[in-house]
Amino acid sequence: MFKSRRTRAMAVHERLRLYTTHDAFAIAGDQEKEMLEIDRSTDEIRLIRNTTSAPPTASIQQIFGVVGIIRLIAGRYLIVITKRQQVGQIDGHPIWKITETDVISFSRSSRHLTEIQTKNNAAYLNMVKSVLSTESFYFCTAYDLSHTLQRIRNAGSEFKDVSLFERAASHFVWNRYLLQEISSQRELSRFALPILHGFISFRECVINEKKFQFLLISRRSSLRAGVRYYRRGIDVDGHAANTVETEQIVFYNGAKASFVQVRGSIPLVWSQKPNLSYKPKPLIADDVDQTKSFQKHIEMQHSFYGRLVAIDLINQKGSEQPLGNRFSREAEKLSDDSVLKYHAFDFHHQCKNMRWDKLSILLNDLKNERERMKHFLVDPRGDSGVDEVQQEGIFRTNCLDCLDRTNVVQGLLARTCLQQQLETFGILAVGEPLESHKDFDFTFKNIWADNGDSIAMQYTGTGALKSDFTRTGKRSIAGALQDGYKSSVRYLFNNFRDGFRQDSMDLFLGNYTVDVLEGNQRRLTKRQGWHLAVLPTIFLFVLSMLIISLIIPTTEWMWQLIYILFWGVLIMITARLAAIYGYDLVDSPRLTIDGKAFAL
């Protein structure tokens, strides 16, 4: 799209050399006479122009981008990309996935730290590295991945002439906080590389001997980001948890088409904190102005995307029902169909007993909305019979987690749009079913299933549920069993690991900043109490004894029954105590509460 002077002006350096000396870091642009220099003692950052000479006595390392700088207790750390993998291209520009990073301390020694500071600094460093180790960070040095094709098409010339970092949609830039010190100096703009978090897949495809490119991009918002149970609903400013923008793109003979959808948590202020129960009860906050927060969210979404069609897939009975009822009431209060249209579909009720064919009911209900919404298409040569079409709104889909049910429905909506786009391009004849081309049908389904797995992994620690339907179009017993396994793993993660994962994201995104003067800081110390150590030990011991009583036979069956009853009663007592102390036993965040830093 931008292969002219503008592309070169906004691009960041694609290949860099990192020179490390005792006193400084120097990062040289590939084949460019400019160098970013960072003083390791004063933390000063400056640009040196018209130089090609390397600092003397420096160690040299090839890198592919600067993720940013973060301050921990020991001082600042420089984060750089050391390995990458090409996953596709867009308008001739390669798209890269980050596969390895390096976190380098400015300080040359940690001997100035106390024992507690050393321990806490190591914990913070592990948090940063745990976020960086996920396989879901992407970048492009010469194309803005944070914006949809339509937003870029509609942008003015001034927007296109600024640096890649300045023009990026800030809420989709996951290293925005880390790049503050570099991006604040405009002359360093070619070193400020925006990084996307989510999912990207690219395929070269052929249907009816006609070649086209298929690209799926999911952009995860950095606002109110987190793990499954520690980020729910919206905040008072209207930012929704687990917001992901997904764009499906087709390139064909110079023409391009895209279809954008959004997922996001139920737009109410609510929570669902883990407490060792399998499914904690959702709680709607009663101490905030729900209507005000809801309308803020809708206004932000409407200003960014246009008209919203909210598809609510949660259960209309049980613990999810109050959320659905309140969502519906808030939508009715808005009473403006040109801004928001609310549509509820009880996914689990409609599709129970593996009747997934009933999803056709939802698609039929949304048919008119799809036609009204349209999709983005631009064809400079006019071969498709149209020059340009604008997408005039989005589907905003949610279930409780915005993962499993949501991904199934988004994939089906994307499929109906793709059918129309390929017919417009003449790749498919009008009425020719997409599923008749089995190779592409297989590719399409698996890309969307991979998309669901990737987002679910970031949010819950496992791949998506119901992915067998997304991959094959059918629900199976094997798929249901696999979902049972994933649900068990999610339970363990949600209760015993997600506090650390939430802290890691809050630290990485700047929701929590480390105080360099932290002395005897015990923020990261585990909570104390007899029940925290004793209850798990007792439970494991009693469970072991119950299993032994069940599997080891005895000649006195009466005694065996007594043993079983005895250990069974102890199991129930221990489980009851665990329920009482459930909130204390789980691994909860120690740095923030719902994105706000704890007071010391």
Summary of the structure (lengths in Angstrom):
residues: 600
radius of gyration: 26.5
end to end distance: 50.7
largest distance: 91.3
contacts: 1932
relative contact order: 0.10
helix: 41%
strand: 23%
